[in-house]
């Protein structure tokens, strides 16, 4: 009996995969997905890619996020909120429409320079043109346009040549579109600094905005 007990080896457990709390696993998943969306674009990423990067099964990924669209939204929304706050915080203290334009564009390009991946996720050119993702991205763009338009309207002179809200919204949308296009160009090669790119756009638009928003007292022949 003694010899038998000596020959018996202790039972060894099979190695187990570590089990992380759900919140930690979700955080890891969002980090990996965010990096993939920024690198490849929405259209170039599959749920298999994300599952492989995180080291989880695809069913677990679907359990946590539902589908690829909702996973992307979970990555995109923090970037959208941060960009909106950044632009609003920059525009709010200004006192003239031209100053609001300048502050908003400088903030926009500072955000781009500070977090390229967040900008790429938010302004991804491979996003679907319809559905929940397209709707949410459009909402962020509309929010930024509306906030800038509201700031500009609040700073227009009370008399003279005053733009109405539809004109200001049209201008704000055009400026945001130009900033997006210039941001994509800048990311392709960073041939100039992000601030210089912003200054280039500002110097192109600002003179026309100043002219459009001058009061009659400031215009030639004004009273």
DAPE-V915497 format. One record per residue. N is the residue number from 0. RES is the residue in three letters. PSI is psi as a letter, one per 30 degrees, with the letter a starting at -180 (* if undefined). NEAR is the number of other C-alpha atoms within 12 Angstrom. D_FIRST is the distance of its C-alpha to the first C-alpha in Angstrom with 1 decimal. Layout:
# DAPE-V915497
n={N | N}
res={RES | RES}
psi={PSI | PSI}
near={NEAR | NEAR}
d_first={D_FIRST | D_FIRST}
This chain:
# DAPE-V915497
n={0 | 1 | 2 | 3 | 4 | 5 | 6 | 7 | 8 | 9 | 10 | 11 | 12 | 13 | 14 | 15 | 16 | 17 | 18 | 19 | 20 | 21 | 22 | 23 | 24 | 25 | 26 | 27 | 28 | 29 | 30 | 31 | 32 | 33 | 34 | 35 | 36 | 37 | 38 | 39 | 40 | 41 | 42 | 43 | 44 | 45 | 46 | 47 | 48 | 49 | 50 | 51 | 52 | 53 | 54 | 55 | 56 | 57 | 58 | 59 | 60 | 61 | 62 | 63 | 64 | 65 | 66 | 67 | 68 | 69 | 70 | 71 | 72 | 73 | 74 | 75 | 76 | 77 | 78 | 79 | 80 | 81 | 82 | 83 | 84 | 85 | 86 | 87 | 88 | 89 | 90 | 91 | 92 | 93 | 94 | 95 | 96 | 97 | 98 | 99 | 100 | 101 | 102 | 103 | 104 | 105 | 106 | 107 | 108 | 109 | 110 | 111 | 112 | 113 | 114 | 115 | 116 | 117 | 118 | 119 | 120 | 121 | 122 | 123 | 124 | 125 | 126 | 127 | 128 | 129 | 130 | 131 | 132 | 133 | 134 | 135 | 136 | 137 | 138 | 139 | 140 | 141 | 142 | 143 | 144 | 145 | 146 | 147 | 148 | 149 | 150 | 151 | 152 | 153 | 154 | 155 | 156 | 157 | 158 | 159 | 160 | 161 | 162 | 163 | 164 | 165 | 166 | 167 | 168 | 169 | 170 | 171 | 172 | 173 | 174 | 175 | 176 | 177 | 178 | 179 | 180 | 181 | 182 | 183 | 184 | 185 | 186 | 187 | 188 | 189 | 190 | 191 | 192 | 193 | 194 | 195 | 196 | 197 | 198 | 199 | 200 | 201 | 202 | 203 | 204 | 205 | 206 | 207 | 208 | 209 | 210 | 211 | 212 | 213 | 214 | 215 | 216 | 217 | 218 | 219 | 220 | 221 | 222}
res={UNK | UNK | UNK | UNK | UNK | UNK | UNK | UNK | UNK | UNK | UNK | UNK | UNK | UNK | UNK | UNK | UNK | UNK | UNK | UNK | UNK | UNK | UNK | UNK | UNK | UNK | UNK | UNK | UNK | UNK | UNK | UNK | UNK | UNK | UNK | UNK | UNK | UNK | UNK | UNK | UNK | UNK | UNK | UNK | UNK | UNK | UNK | UNK | UNK | UNK | UNK | UNK | UNK | UNK | UNK | UNK | UNK | UNK | UNK | UNK | UNK | UNK | UNK | UNK | UNK | UNK | UNK | UNK | UNK | UNK | UNK | UNK | UNK | UNK | UNK | UNK | UNK | UNK | UNK | UNK | UNK | UNK | UNK | UNK | UNK | UNK | UNK | UNK | UNK | UNK | UNK | UNK | UNK | UNK | UNK | UNK | UNK | UNK | UNK | UNK | UNK | UNK | UNK | UNK | UNK | UNK | UNK | UNK | UNK | UNK | UNK | UNK | UNK | UNK | UNK | UNK | UNK | UNK | UNK | UNK | UNK | UNK | UNK | UNK | UNK | UNK | UNK | UNK | UNK | UNK | UNK | UNK | UNK | UNK | UNK | UNK | UNK | UNK | UNK | UNK | UNK | UNK | UNK | UNK | UNK | UNK | UNK | UNK | UNK | UNK | UNK | UNK | UNK | UNK | UNK | UNK | UNK | UNK | UNK | UNK | UNK | UNK | UNK | UNK | UNK | UNK | UNK | UNK | UNK | UNK | UNK | UNK | UNK | UNK | UNK | UNK | UNK | UNK | UNK | UNK | UNK | UNK | UNK | UNK | UNK | UNK | UNK | UNK | UNK | UNK | UNK | UNK | UNK | UNK | UNK | UNK | UNK | UNK | UNK | UNK | UNK | UNK | UNK | UNK | UNK | UNK | UNK | UNK | UNK | UNK | UNK | UNK | UNK | UNK | UNK | UNK | UNK | UNK | UNK | UNK | UNK | UNK | UNK}
psi={e | e | e | e | e | e | f | k | k | k | k | k | k | k | k | k | k | k | j | l | l | e | e | e | e | e | e | e | e | e | e | e | e | e | e | e | e | e | e | f | l | e | f | g | k | l | e | e | e | e | e | e | e | f | h | l | l | e | e | e | e | e | e | e | f | e | l | e | e | e | e | e | e | f | e | e | e | e | e | e | e | e | e | e | e | e | e | e | e | e | e | e | f | l | f | l | e | e | e | e | e | e | e | e | e | e | e | e | f | e | e | e | e | e | i | e | e | e | e | e | e | e | h | k | f | g | l | l | f | l | a | e | e | e | e | e | e | e | e | e | e | e | e | e | e | e | e | e | e | e | e | e | e | f | g | k | k | f | l | b | j | k | k | l | e | e | e | e | e | e | e | e | e | e | e | e | e | e | e | e | e | e | e | e | e | e | f | f | f | h | f | l | l | e | e | e | e | e | e | e | e | e | f | e | e | e | e | e | e | e | e | f | g | k | l | f | f | f | l | k | g | l | *}
near={7 | 7 | 8 | 8 | 9 | 9 | 9 | 10 | 9 | 8 | 6 | 7 | 7 | 6 | 6 | 7 | 9 | 9 | 11 | 14 | 10 | 16 | 12 | 14 | 24 | 28 | 21 | 24 | 36 | 32 | 25 | 28 | 41 | 40 | 29 | 33 | 40 | 33 | 21 | 22 | 27 | 36 | 23 | 21 | 28 | 24 | 35 | 22 | 26 | 36 | 31 | 19 | 23 | 26 | 22 | 27 | 19 | 23 | 15 | 22 | 32 | 22 | 19 | 26 | 27 | 17 | 22 | 33 | 30 | 25 | 35 | 42 | 32 | 31 | 36 | 37 | 29 | 22 | 32 | 32 | 26 | 25 | 35 | 31 | 23 | 27 | 38 | 31 | 22 | 28 | 34 | 28 | 20 | 23 | 20 | 26 | 38 | 33 | 29 | 37 | 48 | 37 | 32 | 41 | 43 | 34 | 31 | 46 | 39 | 28 | 32 | 38 | 26 | 20 | 23 | 30 | 29 | 33 | 39 | 37 | 39 | 43 | 38 | 33 | 22 | 21 | 31 | 22 | 16 | 13 | 14 | 19 | 31 | 25 | 17 | 27 | 33 | 25 | 19 | 29 | 32 | 24 | 25 | 35 | 34 | 28 | 32 | 45 | 37 | 29 | 33 | 41 | 29 | 25 | 29 | 32 | 23 | 16 | 17 | 20 | 20 | 25 | 29 | 20 | 21 | 17 | 21 | 30 | 26 | 19 | 29 | 35 | 24 | 23 | 33 | 35 | 22 | 24 | 38 | 28 | 22 | 32 | 39 | 28 | 19 | 26 | 25 | 14 | 12 | 18 | 15 | 18 | 22 | 32 | 27 | 21 | 31 | 36 | 26 | 23 | 30 | 32 | 20 | 19 | 27 | 26 | 18 | 16 | 29 | 29 | 21 | 26 | 32 | 26 | 23 | 19 | 15 | 17 | 16 | 11 | 9 | 12 | 10}
d_first={0.0 | 3.8 | 5.5 | 5.1 | 6.2 | 8.7 | 10.0 | 10.8 | 14.4 | 16.5 | 18.8 | 22.3 | 25.3 | 28.1 | 31.2 | 33.6 | 37.3 | 38.7 | 40.5 | 43.8 | 45.9 | 48.6 | 51.4 | 50.0 | 49.3 | 52.9 | 54.2 | 52.5 | 53.8 | 57.3 | 57.3 | 56.2 | 58.6 | 61.5 | 61.1 | 61.0 | 64.0 | 65.9 | 65.1 | 65.6 | 67.6 | 66.7 | 67.4 | 65.1 | 61.9 | 59.6 | 56.8 | 54.4 | 55.7 | 55.0 | 51.5 | 50.7 | 52.1 | 50.2 | 46.9 | 46.8 | 47.3 | 50.8 | 50.0 | 49.0 | 52.3 | 54.3 | 52.5 | 53.6 | 57.1 | 58.1 | 59.9 | 61.3 | 64.5 | 62.9 | 60.6 | 63.8 | 65.6 | 62.8 | 63.3 | 67.1 | 68.0 | 67.1 | 69.3 | 72.1 | 72.0 | 71.9 | 74.9 | 76.9 | 76.4 | 77.2 | 80.5 | 81.5 | 80.9 | 83.0 | 85.8 | 86.1 | 87.8 | 90.5 | 94.1 | 95.6 | 94.5 | 94.6 | 92.4 | 89.9 | 89.9 | 89.2 | 86.5 | 84.7 | 84.7 | 83.6 | 80.7 | 79.8 | 79.6 | 77.8 | 75.1 | 75.0 | 74.8 | 72.1 | 69.7 | 70.5 | 67.5 | 68.4 | 72.0 | 70.8 | 68.7 | 71.6 | 74.3 | 72.3 | 74.8 | 72.3 | 71.9 | 72.8 | 76.4 | 75.5 | 72.8 | 70.9 | 70.4 | 74.1 | 75.2 | 73.1 | 74.3 | 77.9 | 77.5 | 76.6 | 79.5 | 81.8 | 80.7 | 81.4 | 84.8 | 85.7 | 84.7 | 86.8 | 89.7 | 89.7 | 89.7 | 92.6 | 94.6 | 94.3 | 95.8 | 98.8 | 102.2 | 103.8 | 106.9 | 108.0 | 106.0 | 102.9 | 100.3 | 99.0 | 95.3 | 95.1 | 96.5 | 94.1 | 91.1 | 92.3 | 92.6 | 89.2 | 87.5 | 89.4 | 88.3 | 84.6 | 84.8 | 86.4 | 83.8 | 81.0 | 82.6 | 83.2 | 79.7 | 78.3 | 80.8 | 79.7 | 75.9 | 76.6 | 77.7 | 78.4 | 81.7 | 83.0 | 81.4 | 80.5 | 83.1 | 85.7 | 85.0 | 85.5 | 88.7 | 90.0 | 89.5 | 91.0 | 94.0 | 94.7 | 94.4 | 95.6 | 99.3 | 99.7 | 97.8 | 100.0 | 103.1 | 101.9 | 101.1 | 104.2 | 106.5 | 110.1 | 111.1 | 109.1 | 110.4 | 113.6 | 116.5 | 114.4 | 116.0}
